[in-house]
Amino acid sequence: MRKRSVRKRSVAVIFGGASPEYEISLASARAVLQSFPSENYEAIALGISRDGQWHSYRGPVEKIGADTWLGDPQCHPIVISPGGFFYEMYDNALNGDSLKAFRADLVMPLLHGINGEDGSVQGLIQLMGIPLVGCDIESSALCLDKYKAHIVAKAAGIEVPHDIVVLRDKRPSLYALYEAIKGFNYPLFVKPLRGGSSIGMSKLQEPSELSEALESAFAYDSIALIEEGVPGFEVGCAVIGNPNSERPVLVSRVDEIENPTGFFDFALKYQGDRLHTKIHLPARIDSETEALIRQTARKIYTALGCSGFARVDLFLTPAGRIVFNEVNTIPGFTESSRFPALAKTLGLDFQSLIECLLTEGIDHAAWRW
């Protein structure tokens, strides 16, 4: 008897975007598409150019990592229907001669930072009625706004650093800012409120550096965050699952960033500069402290309404205090990224991790609707 074939679920993997983290998104998409679980799923690569134009891409995956995908003959502009369809545009498409419609069973955004990790694309996907892999509109927007995320975490009983926000177009005088931060612990960190990958971020040793640091942050966002330094080192967990589901939420082992400079900047994260930085997995801490960090990460994940997956970053002080840093709702999926390494402590290799996240997306959609 002939075995009945089962239709593969189609997954739209979105990459690129009008974001300072465009290159990181390309690297994440290349890695995911090269290891895609093709036995049960079919990937549809959707690229967003730096100026925000959407395209379908069916060419070699290597061209995504090299950022030459836009010039490939198998790259075509698409338009999107709120009814759930993507329309691929060929020659004379504006006259209605060459429009090809397709749908996706699932959407997996691999967009980092603003215009992708902030709830905007998540809202579009929800309007299209397509299940989403990862956090929804509200949790995405909340987690990218570091100040509001701190407010919610603090209300849930989690310790957070002292911080203030500064609006580019309504900034107070430097004297007023000095007064506002005079009780903060140095070094200070100034960063774009809704950015990531440490882009536009500065480490300050004294107040005189504040003005220049704000200008660096304002180059990437209209709002800057001034945050006090927390003694100790950074730790983090990968969290996978949906708190409202019957399936258990998974929390990985804890990693530790060893960095004597105290500043895990863009070069250290993505450009292979490990001269001063090393990531220890598992972290060099006792089992009781690790259990408390994992419990805190789960509590933050739930308080911020996260679902699907995220990486929760915290600080561990010399006195053993656990202080919330931030949540990355779409953490990097590159070869040097922390999230896939953390997932391995849950028994998930890279391909198994992708399949697990796709399953969570389907299950969450069934629960949500």
C-alpha positions in Angstrom: 0.0 0.0 0.0 1.4 3.3 -1.0 2.3 5.6 1.9 0.2 8.7 1.9 2.3 11.9 1.6 1.8 14.6 4.1 1.9 18.2 3.0 4.7 20.2 4.5 3.8 23.3 6.4 5.1 26.4 4.7 7.1 28.9 6.9 7.8 32.4 5.8 11.2 33.3 7.2 11.5 37.1 7.3 15.0 38.8 7.3 16.7 42.1 6.7 14.6 45.2 7.5 15.0 48.9 7.9 17.1 48.6 11.1 20.6 49.2 12.2 20.8 45.5 12.9 20.1 44.6 9.2 23.4 42.7 8.9 22.8 40.6 12.0 19.4 39.6 10.6 21.0 38.4 7.4 23.4 36.3 9.3 20.6 34.8 11.5 18.5 34.0 8.4 21.4 32.4 6.6 22.1 30.1 9.5 18.4 29.2 10.1 17.7 28.5 6.4 20.8 26.3 6.0 19.7 24.1 8.9 15.9 24.3 8.2 14.0 21.1 9.2 12.9 20.4 5.6 11.3 17.0 6.3 8.2 18.6 7.8 8.5 22.2 6.7 9.1 24.3 3.6 10.9 27.6 4.0 9.8 30.7 2.1 12.5 33.4 2.4 11.1 36.9 2.5 13.7 39.7 2.6 13.1 43.3 3.5 15.6 45.8 2.0 17.2 48.5 4.0 14.6 51.0 2.6 11.7 48.8 3.7 10.8 47.1 0.4 9.6 43.5 0.7 10.8 40.7 -1.6 10.5 36.9 -2.0 13.8 35.2 -2.5 14.4 31.8 -3.9 18.1 32.0 -4.7 21.1 30.5 -2.9 21.1 31.0 0.9 24.8 32.1 0.8 23.7 35.3 -1.0 21.7 36.3 2.0 24.7 36.2 4.3 26.8 38.0 1.7 24.0 40.7 1.2 23.9 40.1 -2.5 20.4 38.5 -2.4 18.6 41.6 -3.8 20.4 41.4 -7.2 19.6 37.7 -7.7 17.2 36.9 -10.6 15.2 34.8 -8.2 14.4 37.9 -6.0 11.0 39.5 -6.7 9.1 42.3 -5.1 6.0 41.3 -3.1 2.9 43.1 -1.9 0.9 41.9 1.2 -2.8 41.5 1.7 -4.4 41.7 5.1 -6.4 38.7 4.0 -3.3 36.5 4.4 -1.9 36.5 0.9 1.6 37.5 -0.4 1.6 38.5 -4.0 4.8 38.0 -6.0 5.3 40.6 -8.7 6.8 39.8 -12.1 7.2 41.9 -15.2 4.0 44.0 -15.9 2.6 43.0 -12.5 1.2 46.5 -12.0 -1.1 45.9 -15.0 -2.3 42.6 -13.4 -0.5 40.4 -15.9 2.0 38.6 -13.7 0.9 38.4 -10.0 1.6 35.1 -8.2 -0.3 34.7 -4.9 0.9 32.4 -2.1 0.2 31.9 1.6 2.3 30.8 4.5 1.1 28.4 7.3 3.5 30.1 9.7 5.8 33.2 9.9 9.1 33.2 11.6 10.5 36.8 11.8 14.3 37.0 12.2 14.4 40.8 12.4 16.4 42.4 15.1 15.7 45.8 16.7 13.4 48.5 15.5 11.0 47.8 12.6 10.9 44.1 13.4 11.4 43.3 17.0 9.2 46.1 18.2 5.8 44.6 17.5 5.3 46.3 14.1 5.8 43.2 11.9 4.1 41.0 14.6 1.0 43.2 14.2 1.1 42.8 10.4 1.3 39.1 10.7 -1.6 39.0 13.2 -3.7 41.1 10.8 -3.0 38.6 8.1 -4.3 35.8 10.4 -1.1 33.8 10.2 0.4 32.0 13.2 3.6 33.6 14.5 6.8 32.1 15.8 7.9 34.1 18.9 6.5 36.9 21.0 3.3 38.8 20.0 2.7 42.5 19.5 2.4 43.6 23.1 5.3 41.7 24.5 7.6 42.5 21.6 6.9 46.3 22.0 7.2 46.1 25.7 10.5 44.2 25.8 12.2 46.5 23.2 11.3 49.5 25.3 13.9 48.9 28.0 12.5 51.5 30.4 9.0 50.1 30.3 10.3 46.6 30.6 12.1 47.6 33.8 8.9 49.1 35.2 7.0 45.9 34.7 9.8 43.7 36.0 10.1 45.9 39.1 6.3 45.6 39.7 6.8 41.8 39.6 9.3 42.0 42.4 12.5 41.9 40.3 15.4 44.3 41.1 16.3 46.6 38.2 19.0 49.3 37.7 18.3 53.0 38.3 17.6 54.6 34.9 16.0 57.6 33.2 14.9 58.4 29.6 15.8 61.4 27.6 13.8 62.6 24.6 15.9 64.0 21.8 13.5 66.9 21.0 12.7 67.7 24.6 16.0 67.1 26.4 16.6 68.9 29.6 19.7 71.0 30.3 22.9 69.1 31.1 22.7 70.6 34.7 19.2 69.0 35.1 20.5 65.7 33.8 23.5 65.8 36.1 21.1 66.3 39.0 18.9 63.4 37.9 21.8 60.9 37.7 23.9 62.1 40.6 22.9 59.1 42.8 23.6 56.6 40.0 26.5 54.1 40.3 29.3 54.6 37.7 30.1 53.6 35.1 26.9 54.8 33.4 25.6 53.3 30.1 23.8 55.4 27.6 21.9 53.5 24.8 19.1 53.9 22.3 15.9 53.0 24.1 14.6 50.6 21.5 17.8 49.2 20.0 20.0 46.2 20.4 23.4 44.6 19.7 24.9 47.5 21.7 24.7 49.7 18.6 24.8 53.4 19.6 25.7 52.4 23.2 28.4 54.2 25.3 30.0 53.5 28.6 30.7 56.6 30.7 33.2 57.0 33.5 32.3 60.6 34.3 29.4 63.1 33.7 31.5 65.2 31.2 31.0 62.3 28.7 27.2 62.4 28.8 26.6 64.9 26.0 28.6 63.0 23.4 27.1 59.7 24.5 23.5 61.0 24.1 24.3 62.1 20.5 25.5 58.6 19.7 22.3 57.1 21.1 20.1 59.7 19.3 21.6 58.7 16.0 19.5 55.5 16.3 16.5 56.5 18.3 14.6 59.6 19.3 14.8 58.4 23.0 17.9 57.5 24.9 18.2 55.6 28.2 20.7 56.5 30.8 21.3 53.5 33.1 23.6 53.0 36.1 26.3 50.4 36.1 25.6 47.2 38.1 28.6 45.6 39.7 29.4 42.0 38.9 28.8 40.3 35.6 26.1 39.5 33.0 24.3 36.2 32.9 21.5 34.9 30.7 19.0 32.1 30.0 17.2 30.9 26.9 13.4 30.5 27.6 11.2 28.6 25.2 7.4 28.0 25.5 4.1 29.6 26.2 3.2 30.2 29.9 -0.5 29.8 29.1 0.0 26.4 27.4 -0.2 23.0 28.9 3.3 22.3 27.7 6.0 23.3 30.2 8.1 26.4 29.7 11.7 25.4 29.2 14.6 27.4 30.8 18.1 26.7 29.8 21.2 26.5 31.9 22.8 29.9 32.7 25.7 31.4 30.8 28.2 34.0 32.1 30.0 36.8 30.2 33.5 37.2 31.4 34.6 40.7 30.3 37.0 42.8 32.3 36.1 45.9 30.4 32.4 45.6 31.6 31.1 46.5 28.1 29.9 43.7 25.8 29.8 45.9 22.7 29.0 45.1 19.0 32.5 44.0 18.1 32.7 41.5 21.0 29.2 40.1 20.1 29.5 39.7 16.4 33.0 40.4 14.9 34.8 37.6 16.6 36.8 39.9 19.0 37.2 37.6 22.0 40.5 39.1 23.2 38.9 40.4 26.4 35.7 38.4 26.5 34.8 34.8 27.1 31.4 33.2 27.5 31.2 30.4 30.1 28.4 27.9 29.7 27.4 26.8 32.2 28.2 29.9 34.3 30.8 29.6 37.1 28.3 29.8 39.9 26.9 27.4 42.5 23.8 25.3 41.8 21.6 27.3 44.2 22.4 30.6 42.5 21.9 29.1 39.1 18.5 27.8 40.1 17.5 31.2 41.4 18.6 32.9 38.2 16.6 30.5 36.1 13.6 31.0 38.3 14.0 34.8 37.9 14.3 34.5 34.1 11.1 32.5 34.0 9.3 35.1 36.1 10.4 38.0 33.9 9.5 36.1 30.8 6.0 35.6 32.2 5.5 39.1 33.6 6.4 40.7 30.2 3.9 38.4 28.4 6.5 36.6 26.3 5.7 33.5 24.3 7.5 31.3 21.9 11.1 32.1 22.8 13.4 34.8 24.1 16.7 35.3 25.9 16.6 36.9 29.3 19.7 38.8 30.4 20.5 39.7 34.0 23.3 40.8 36.2 24.7 38.9 39.2 26.4 41.1 41.7 29.3 40.2 44.0 26.7 40.2 46.9 24.6 37.6 45.0 21.8 40.0 44.0 20.1 39.3 40.7 19.3 42.4 38.7 17.3 42.5 35.4 19.0 43.8 32.3 16.8 43.2 29.3 14.8 40.6 27.2 15.7 39.9 23.6 12.5 38.6 22.0 14.4 37.7 18.7 17.9 36.9 19.9 20.7 36.4 17.3 20.9 33.0 15.5 24.4 33.3 14.2 27.2 30.9 14.8 28.5 33.1 17.6 25.1 33.8 19.1 24.3 32.9 22.7 20.7 31.6 22.2 21.5 28.5 20.2 24.4 27.6 22.6 22.0 28.0 25.6 19.4 25.8 23.8 21.9 23.0 23.5 21.7 22.7 27.4 18.1 21.7 26.8 19.2 18.9 24.5 18.3 20.9 21.3 20.9 21.0 18.5 20.4 23.8 16.0 18.0 22.0 13.7 16.0 20.6 16.6 15.8 24.1 18.1 14.3 25.5 14.9 11.7 22.7 14.8 10.9 23.2 18.5 10.2 26.9 17.9 8.0 26.2 14.9 6.0 23.7 17.0 5.6 26.3 19.7 4.3 28.8 17.1 1.7 26.3 15.9 0.6 25.4 19.4 0.4 29.0 20.6 -1.8 29.9 17.6 -4.2 27.0 18.5 -4.4 28.3 22.1 -4.7 31.9 21.1 -7.6 31.5 18.7 
